[in-house]
Amino acid sequence: MKVPGQGNEIVAGLRILKQLPLKGAVMTGDAIYAQKRICDETSRPEGGYFFVVKDNQRELKRDIQDSFNFFSPRTSQASRI
């Protein structure tokens, strides 16, 4: 889909996503598609997504790492519960 001169990739991406059968699909994308509205649309119904989180997104990257540390055998936090 061509984005018009004053258009927006996020809005155009949402239009395309609403037309796709996403059940059981996994979407990948670059950072511009890691927007809440796009992630919400991709997840309906039963879809999924993967996005790269780069080092320049320190807080987001740390939050993601922290959420997985709970389950990591290296940190063994799960075994303390």
Biopython code that builds the backbone (N, CA, C, O; Angstrom):
import numpy as np
from Bio.PDB.StructureBuilder import StructureBuilder

atoms = [
    (1, "MET", "N", (0.852, -1.173, 0.000)),
    (1, "MET", "CA", (0.000, 0.000, 0.000)),
    (1, "MET", "C", (0.896, 1.233, 0.000)),
    (1, "MET", "O", (1.803, 1.360, 0.822)),
    (2, "LYS", "N", (0.631, 2.117, -0.915)),
    (2, "LYS", "CA", (1.385, 3.365, -0.975)),
    (2, "LYS", "C", (0.801, 4.336, 0.040)),
    (2, "LYS", "O", (-0.413, 4.527, 0.116)),
    (3, "VAL", "N", (1.688, 4.944, 0.815)),
    (3, "VAL", "CA", (1.266, 5.936, 1.800)),
    (3, "VAL", "C", (1.214, 7.288, 1.105)),
    (3, "VAL", "O", (2.204, 7.710, 0.508)),
    (4, "PRO", "N", (0.062, 7.984, 1.174)),
    (4, "PRO", "CA", (-0.045, 9.291, 0.522)),
    (4, "PRO", "C", (0.982, 10.286, 1.055)),
    (4, "PRO", "O", (1.533, 10.085, 2.137)),
    (5, "GLY", "N", (1.243, 11.348, 0.310)),
    (5, "GLY", "CA", (2.244, 12.353, 0.650)),
    (5, "GLY", "C", (2.241, 12.794, 2.103)),
    (5, "GLY", "O", (3.301, 12.836, 2.727)),
    (6, "GLN", "N", (1.098, 13.119, 2.654)),
    (6, "GLN", "CA", (1.005, 13.533, 4.057)),
    (6, "GLN", "C", (0.542, 12.375, 4.941)),
    (6, "GLN", "O", (0.125, 12.585, 6.080)),
    (7, "GLY", "N", (0.617, 11.162, 4.416)),
    (7, "GLY", "CA", (0.127, 9.990, 5.135)),
    (7, "GLY", "C", (1.049, 9.542, 6.246)),
    (7, "GLY", "O", (2.073, 10.166, 6.525)),
    (8, "ASN", "N", (0.668, 8.462, 6.863)),
    (8, "ASN", "CA", (1.357, 7.961, 8.030)),
    (8, "ASN", "C", (1.476, 6.446, 7.905)),
    (8, "ASN", "O", (0.472, 5.769, 7.685)),
    (9, "GLU", "N", (2.679, 5.903, 8.041)),
    (9, "GLU", "CA", (2.891, 4.454, 7.918)),
    (9, "GLU", "C", (2.089, 3.666, 8.936)),
    (9, "GLU", "O", (1.613, 2.570, 8.639)),
    (10, "ILE", "N", (1.935, 4.210, 10.128)),
    (10, "ILE", "CA", (1.214, 3.496, 11.182)),
    (10, "ILE", "C", (-0.255, 3.364, 10.817)),
    (10, "ILE", "O", (-0.832, 2.286, 10.959)),
    (11, "VAL", "N", (-0.861, 4.433, 10.354)),
    (11, "VAL", "CA", (-2.267, 4.392, 9.958)),
    (11, "VAL", "C", (-2.453, 3.441, 8.775)),
    (11, "VAL", "O", (-3.396, 2.649, 8.752)),
    (12, "ALA", "N", (-1.554, 3.522, 7.795)),
    (12, "ALA", "CA", (-1.637, 2.629, 6.633)),
    (12, "ALA", "C", (-1.446, 1.178, 7.063)),
    (12, "ALA", "O", (-2.146, 0.291, 6.576)),
    (13, "GLY", "N", (-0.511, 0.933, 7.966)),
    (13, "GLY", "CA", (-0.294, -0.423, 8.467)),
    (13, "GLY", "C", (-1.514, -0.971, 9.173)),
    (13, "GLY", "O", (-1.849, -2.144, 9.008)),
    (14, "LEU", "N", (-2.185, -0.143, 9.956)),
    (14, "LEU", "CA", (-3.415, -0.574, 10.630)),
    (14, "LEU", "C", (-4.498, -0.933, 9.628)),
    (14, "LEU", "O", (-5.221, -1.910, 9.822)),
    (15, "ARG", "N", (-4.620, -0.158, 8.561)),
    (15, "ARG", "CA", (-5.622, -0.470, 7.523)),
    (15, "ARG", "C", (-5.351, -1.840, 6.906)),
    (15, "ARG", "O", (-6.271, -2.630, 6.697)),
    (16, "ILE", "N", (-4.100, -2.107, 6.623)),
    (16, "ILE", "CA", (-3.746, -3.406, 6.034)),
    (16, "ILE", "C", (-4.015, -4.533, 7.021)),
    (16, "ILE", "O", (-4.610, -5.547, 6.656)),
    (17, "LEU", "N", (-3.585, -4.366, 8.267)),
    (17, "LEU", "CA", (-3.770, -5.408, 9.278)),
    (17, "LEU", "C", (-5.231, -5.770, 9.473)),
    (17, "LEU", "O", (-5.552, -6.941, 9.675)),
    (18, "LYS", "N", (-6.114, -4.797, 9.417)),
    (18, "LYS", "CA", (-7.543, -5.053, 9.618)),
    (18, "LYS", "C", (-8.123, -5.914, 8.508)),
    (18, "LYS", "O", (-9.192, -6.499, 8.678)),
    (19, "GLN", "N", (-7.439, -6.001, 7.377)),
    (19, "GLN", "CA", (-7.920, -6.779, 6.245)),
    (19, "GLN", "C", (-7.327, -8.196, 6.215)),
    (19, "GLN", "O", (-7.789, -9.039, 5.446)),
    (20, "LEU", "N", (-6.320, -8.463, 7.037)),
    (20, "LEU", "CA", (-5.624, -9.739, 6.987)),
    (20, "LEU", "C", (-6.187, -10.750, 7.981)),
    (20, "LEU", "O", (-6.595, -10.378, 9.081)),
    (21, "PRO", "N", (-6.210, -12.033, 7.596)),
    (21, "PRO", "CA", (-6.581, -13.072, 8.561)),
    (21, "PRO", "C", (-5.370, -13.360, 9.452)),
    (21, "PRO", "O", (-4.403, -13.967, 8.993)),
    (22, "LEU", "N", (-5.408, -12.939, 10.699)),
    (22, "LEU", "CA", (-4.237, -13.024, 11.569)),
    (22, "LEU", "C", (-4.263, -14.215, 12.525)),
    (22, "LEU", "O", (-3.281, -14.450, 13.229)),
    (23, "LYS", "N", (-5.348, -14.965, 12.567)),
    (23, "LYS", "CA", (-5.426, -16.094, 13.489)),
    (23, "LYS", "C", (-4.296, -17.079, 13.194)),
    (23, "LYS", "O", (-4.179, -17.598, 12.084)),
    (24, "GLY", "N", (-3.469, -17.322, 14.206)),
    (24, "GLY", "CA", (-2.349, -18.245, 14.061)),
    (24, "GLY", "C", (-1.140, -17.659, 13.353)),
    (24, "GLY", "O", (-0.139, -18.352, 13.172)),
    (25, "ALA", "N", (-1.214, -16.395, 12.948)),
    (25, "ALA", "CA", (-0.105, -15.760, 12.236)),
    (25, "ALA", "C", (0.830, -15.076, 13.233)),
    (25, "ALA", "O", (0.428, -14.701, 14.335)),
    (26, "VAL", "N", (2.080, -14.924, 12.817)),
    (26, "VAL", "CA", (3.057, -14.178, 13.597)),
    (26, "VAL", "C", (3.610, -13.096, 12.687)),
    (26, "VAL", "O", (4.060, -13.381, 11.577)),
    (27, "MET", "N", (3.577, -11.858, 13.155)),
    (27, "MET", "CA", (4.061, -10.727, 12.370)),
    (27, "MET", "C", (5.423, -10.294, 12.894)),
    (27, "MET", "O", (5.663, -10.291, 14.101)),
    (28, "THR", "N", (6.295, -9.935, 11.993)),
    (28, "THR", "CA", (7.562, -9.318, 12.380)),
    (28, "THR", "C", (7.600, -7.925, 11.774)),
    (28, "THR", "O", (6.937, -7.661, 10.771)),
    (29, "GLY", "N", (8.365, -7.042, 12.376)),
    (29, "GLY", "CA", (8.432, -5.695, 11.837)),
    (29, "GLY", "C", (9.568, -4.919, 12.453)),
    (29, "GLY", "O", (10.186, -5.344, 13.429)),
    (30, "ASP", "N", (9.826, -3.780, 11.866)),
    (30, "ASP", "CA", (10.863, -2.932, 12.438)),
    (30, "ASP", "C", (10.240, -2.043, 13.510)),
    (30, "ASP", "O", (9.050, -2.151, 13.808)),
    (31, "ALA", "N", (11.040, -1.187, 14.070)),
    (31, "ALA", "CA", (10.649, -0.419, 15.251)),
    (31, "ALA", "C", (9.401, 0.437, 15.047)),
    (31, "ALA", "O", (8.641, 0.640, 15.994)),
    (32, "ILE", "N", (9.173, 0.938, 13.848)),
    (32, "ILE", "CA", (8.017, 1.810, 13.654)),
    (32, "ILE", "C", (6.698, 1.070, 13.898)),
    (32, "ILE", "O", (5.682, 1.691, 14.212)),
    (33, "TYR", "N", (6.719, -0.244, 13.752)),
    (33, "TYR", "CA", (5.495, -1.021, 13.965)),
    (33, "TYR", "C", (5.330, -1.507, 15.396)),
    (33, "TYR", "O", (4.358, -2.198, 15.700)),
    (34, "ALA", "N", (6.245, -1.166, 16.266)),
    (34, "ALA", "CA", (6.124, -1.524, 17.685)),
    (34, "ALA", "C", (5.292, -0.458, 18.399)),
    (34, "ALA", "O", (5.702, 0.074, 19.430)),
    (35, "GLN", "N", (4.157, -0.164, 17.856)),
    (35, "GLN", "CA", (3.214, 0.806, 18.402)),
    (35, "GLN", "C", (2.070, 0.039, 19.061)),
    (35, "GLN", "O", (1.679, -1.022, 18.575)),
    (36, "LYS", "N", (1.537, 0.556, 20.148)),
    (36, "LYS", "CA", (0.482, -0.141, 20.883)),
    (36, "LYS", "C", (-0.699, -0.502, 19.986)),
    (36, "LYS", "O", (-1.193, -1.628, 20.046)),
    (37, "ARG", "N", (-1.155, 0.423, 19.164)),
    (37, "ARG", "CA", (-2.324, 0.151, 18.308)),
    (37, "ARG", "C", (-2.039, -0.976, 17.318)),
    (37, "ARG", "O", (-2.910, -1.803, 17.046)),
    (38, "ILE", "N", (-0.821, -1.008, 16.781)),
    (38, "ILE", "CA", (-0.467, -2.073, 15.834)),
    (38, "ILE", "C", (-0.356, -3.408, 16.563)),
    (38, "ILE", "O", (-0.830, -4.428, 16.064)),
    (39, "CYS", "N", (0.265, -3.409, 17.735)),
    (39, "CYS", "CA", (0.383, -4.652, 18.504)),
    (39, "CYS", "C", (-0.993, -5.181, 18.899)),
    (39, "CYS", "O", (-1.241, -6.384, 18.823)),
    (40, "ASP", "N", (-1.879, -4.294, 19.317)),
    (40, "ASP", "CA", (-3.239, -4.710, 19.675)),
    (40, "ASP", "C", (-3.950, -5.331, 18.476)),
    (40, "ASP", "O", (-4.602, -6.367, 18.610)),
    (41, "GLU", "N", (-3.830, -4.715, 17.327)),
    (41, "GLU", "CA", (-4.497, -5.228, 16.129)),
    (41, "GLU", "C", (-3.892, -6.556, 15.694)),
    (41, "GLU", "O", (-4.617, -7.456, 15.270)),
    (42, "THR", "N", (-2.583, -6.688, 15.793)),
    (42, "THR", "CA", (-1.914, -7.929, 15.403)),
    (42, "THR", "C", (-2.321, -9.084, 16.308)),
    (42, "THR", "O", (-2.402, -10.228, 15.861)),
    (43, "SER", "N", (-2.574, -8.790, 17.563)),
    (43, "SER", "CA", (-2.918, -9.829, 18.536)),
    (43, "SER", "C", (-4.354, -10.316, 18.405)),
    (43, "SER", "O", (-4.705, -11.340, 18.991)),
    (44, "ARG", "N", (-5.163, -9.635, 17.680)),
    (44, "ARG", "CA", (-6.549, -10.080, 17.557)),
    (44, "ARG", "C", (-6.691, -11.028, 16.393)),
    (44, "ARG", "O", (-5.891, -10.868, 15.471)),
    (45, "PRO", "N", (-7.541, -11.942, 16.298)),
    (45, "PRO", "CA", (-7.661, -12.906, 17.384)),
    (45, "PRO", "C", (-6.539, -13.918, 17.267)),
    (45, "PRO", "O", (-6.291, -14.453, 16.186)),
    (46, "GLU", "N", (-5.890, -14.171, 18.322)),
    (46, "GLU", "CA", (-4.871, -15.218, 18.426)),
    (46, "GLU", "C", (-3.689, -15.050, 17.479)),
    (46, "GLU", "O", (-3.130, -16.040, 17.007)),
    (47, "GLY", "N", (-3.312, -13.835, 17.203)),
    (47, "GLY", "CA", (-2.106, -13.575, 16.422)),
    (47, "GLY", "C", (-0.957, -13.283, 17.373)),
    (47, "GLY", "O", (-1.136, -13.319, 18.591)),
    (48, "GLY", "N", (0.205, -13.000, 16.838)),
    (48, "GLY", "CA", (1.359, -12.674, 17.660)),
    (48, "GLY", "C", (2.319, -11.794, 16.891)),
    (48, "GLY", "O", (2.143, -11.571, 15.693)),
    (49, "TYR", "N", (3.330, -11.296, 17.572)),
    (49, "TYR", "CA", (4.288, -10.421, 16.913)),
    (49, "TYR", "C", (5.647, -10.512, 17.580)),
    (49, "TYR", "O", (5.759, -10.842, 18.761)),
    (50, "PHE", "N", (6.675, -10.214, 16.802)),
    (50, "PHE", "CA", (8.054, -10.105, 17.272)),
    (50, "PHE", "C", (8.610, -8.786, 16.769)),
    (50, "PHE", "O", (8.452, -8.450, 15.595)),
    (51, "PHE", "N", (9.260, -8.035, 17.650)),
    (51, "PHE", "CA", (9.920, -6.806, 17.249)),
    (51, "PHE", "C", (11.296, -6.765, 17.885)),
    (51, "PHE", "O", (11.496, -7.265, 18.992)),
    (52, "VAL", "N", (12.222, -6.179, 17.191)),
    (52, "VAL", "CA", (13.568, -6.001, 17.719)),
    (52, "VAL", "C", (13.570, -4.786, 18.633)),
    (52, "VAL", "O", (13.020, -3.740, 18.288)),
    (53, "VAL", "N", (14.188, -4.925, 19.794)),
    (53, "VAL", "CA", (14.358, -3.794, 20.696)),
    (53, "VAL", "C", (15.844, -3.466, 20.712)),
    (53, "VAL", "O", (16.664, -4.274, 21.149)),
    (54, "LYS", "N", (16.177, -2.298, 20.243)),
    (54, "LYS", "CA", (17.573, -1.906, 20.118)),
    (54, "LYS", "C", (18.087, -1.248, 21.395)),
    (54, "LYS", "O", (17.310, -0.865, 22.269)),
    (55, "ASP", "N", (19.384, -1.126, 21.485)),
    (55, "ASP", "CA", (20.030, -0.555, 22.670)),
    (55, "ASP", "C", (19.634, 0.898, 22.935)),
    (55, "ASP", "O", (19.759, 1.367, 24.066)),
    (56, "ASN", "N", (19.162, 1.611, 21.925)),
    (56, "ASN", "CA", (18.773, 3.001, 22.164)),
    (56, "ASN", "C", (17.412, 3.111, 22.869)),
    (56, "ASN", "O", (16.972, 4.214, 23.194)),
    (57, "GLN", "N", (16.756, 1.988, 23.101)),
    (57, "GLN", "CA", (15.508, 1.944, 23.866)),
    (57, "GLN", "C", (15.797, 1.288, 25.213)),
    (57, "GLN", "O", (15.238, 0.242, 25.545)),
    (58, "ARG", "N", (16.683, 1.925, 25.982)),
    (58, "ARG", "CA", (17.210, 1.315, 27.217)),
    (58, "ARG", "C", (16.129, 0.901, 28.211)),
    (58, "ARG", "O", (16.151, -0.215, 28.731)),
    (59, "GLU", "N", (15.193, 1.795, 28.471)),
    (59, "GLU", "CA", (14.171, 1.488, 29.477)),
    (59, "GLU", "C", (13.271, 0.333, 29.020)),
    (59, "GLU", "O", (12.966, -0.563, 29.807)),
    (60, "LEU", "N", (12.855, 0.353, 27.770)),
    (60, "LEU", "CA", (12.032, -0.730, 27.245)),
    (60, "LEU", "C", (12.786, -2.049, 27.273)),
    (60, "LEU", "O", (12.240, -3.076, 27.677)),
    (61, "LYS", "N", (14.043, -2.018, 26.844)),
    (61, "LYS", "CA", (14.853, -3.232, 26.833)),
    (61, "LYS", "C", (15.024, -3.782, 28.255)),
    (61, "LYS", "O", (14.929, -4.990, 28.467)),
    (62, "ARG", "N", (15.271, -2.909, 29.213)),
    (62, "ARG", "CA", (15.427, -3.343, 30.599)),
    (62, "ARG", "C", (14.122, -3.944, 31.127)),
    (62, "ARG", "O", (14.144, -4.972, 31.805)),
    (63, "ASP", "N", (12.990, -3.313, 30.823)),
    (63, "ASP", "CA", (11.696, -3.836, 31.258)),
    (63, "ASP", "C", (11.444, -5.236, 30.698)),
    (63, "ASP", "O", (10.947, -6.115, 31.401)),
    (64, "ILE", "N", (11.788, -5.431, 29.442)),
    (64, "ILE", "CA", (11.604, -6.754, 28.827)),
    (64, "ILE", "C", (12.524, -7.773, 29.483)),
    (64, "ILE", "O", (12.089, -8.876, 29.815)),
    (65, "GLN", "N", (13.792, -7.418, 29.674)),
    (65, "GLN", "CA", (14.723, -8.333, 30.330)),
    (65, "GLN", "C", (14.254, -8.677, 31.736)),
    (65, "GLN", "O", (14.317, -9.835, 32.147)),
    (66, "ASP", "N", (13.784, -7.677, 32.475)),
    (66, "ASP", "CA", (13.301, -7.919, 33.834)),
    (66, "ASP", "C", (12.109, -8.865, 33.844)),
    (66, "ASP", "O", (11.993, -9.701, 34.740)),
    (67, "SER", "N", (11.224, -8.746, 32.864)),
    (67, "SER", "CA", (10.051, -9.616, 32.848)),
    (67, "SER", "C", (10.424, -11.070, 32.582)),
    (67, "SER", "O", (9.718, -11.977, 33.023)),
    (68, "PHE", "N", (11.524, -11.306, 31.865)),
    (68, "PHE", "CA", (11.954, -12.673, 31.604)),
    (68, "PHE", "C", (12.896, -13.207, 32.681)),
    (68, "PHE", "O", (13.040, -14.423, 32.811)),
    (69, "ASN", "N", (13.531, -12.345, 33.444)),
    (69, "ASN", "CA", (14.436, -12.800, 34.500)),
    (69, "ASN", "C", (13.729, -13.656, 35.534)),
    (69, "ASN", "O", (14.337, -14.551, 36.121)),
    (70, "PHE", "N", (12.463, -13.393, 35.759)),
    (70, "PHE", "CA", (11.701, -14.171, 36.725)),
    (70, "PHE", "C", (11.719, -15.659, 36.375)),
    (70, "PHE", "O", (11.743, -16.512, 37.262)),
    (71, "PHE", "N", (11.706, -15.963, 35.072)),
    (71, "PHE", "CA", (11.631, -17.349, 34.612)),
    (71, "PHE", "C", (12.990, -17.952, 34.298)),
    (71, "PHE", "O", (13.077, -19.136, 33.970)),
    (72, "SER", "N", (14.033, -17.174, 34.389)),
    (72, "SER", "CA", (15.362, -17.640, 34.017)),
    (72, "SER", "C", (15.968, -18.516, 35.109)),
    (72, "SER", "O", (15.971, -18.130, 36.278)),
    (73, "PRO", "N", (16.483, -19.695, 34.739)),
    (73, "PRO", "CA", (17.136, -20.534, 35.750)),
    (73, "PRO", "C", (18.392, -19.882, 36.321)),
    (73, "PRO", "O", (18.826, -20.222, 37.422)),
    (74, "ARG", "N", (18.975, -18.944, 35.572)),
    (74, "ARG", "CA", (20.172, -18.255, 36.058)),
    (74, "ARG", "C", (19.872, -17.364, 37.261)),
    (74, "ARG", "O", (20.708, -17.230, 38.155)),
    (75, "THR", "N", (18.706, -16.763, 37.291)),
    (75, "THR", "CA", (18.371, -15.877, 38.396)),
    (75, "THR", "C", (17.678, -16.633, 39.528)),
    (75, "THR", "O", (17.681, -16.187, 40.675)),
    (76, "SER", "N", (17.096, -17.758, 39.204)),
    (76, "SER", "CA", (16.417, -18.670, 40.128)),
    (76, "SER", "C", (15.409, -17.972, 41.044)),
    (76, "SER", "O", (15.147, -18.463, 42.141)),
    (77, "GLN", "N", (14.841, -16.847, 40.626)),
    (77, "GLN", "CA", (13.810, -16.181, 41.418)),
    (77, "GLN", "C", (12.552, -17.058, 41.501)),
    (77, "GLN", "O", (11.886, -17.098, 42.536)),
    (78, "ALA", "N", (12.237, -17.753, 40.412)),
    (78, "ALA", "CA", (11.027, -18.585, 40.399)),
    (78, "ALA", "C", (11.114, -19.700, 41.436)),
    (78, "ALA", "O", (10.092, -20.108, 41.987)),
    (79, "SER", "N", (12.304, -20.191, 41.707)),
    (79, "SER", "CA", (12.440, -21.291, 42.667)),
    (79, "SER", "C", (12.275, -20.828, 44.109)),
    (79, "SER", "O", (12.118, -21.656, 45.006)),
    (80, "ARG", "N", (12.308, -19.515, 44.347)),
    (80, "ARG", "CA", (12.150, -18.997, 45.704)),
    (80, "ARG", "C", (10.679, -18.874, 46.118)),
    (80, "ARG", "O", (10.385, -18.650, 47.292)),
    (81, "ILE", "N", (9.778, -19.014, 45.186)),
    (81, "ILE", "CA", (8.359, -18.831, 45.490)),
    (81, "ILE", "C", (7.764, -20.100, 46.056)),
    (81, "ILE", "O", (6.574, -20.136, 46.372)),
]
sb = StructureBuilder()
sb.init_structure("model")
sb.init_model(0)
sb.init_chain("A")
sb.init_seg("    ")
for serial, (resi, resn, name, xyz) in enumerate(atoms, 1):
    if name == "N":
        sb.init_residue(resn, " ", resi, " ")
    sb.init_atom(name, np.array(xyz, "f"), 0.0, 1.0, " ", f" {name:<3s}", serial, name[0])
structure = sb.get_structure()
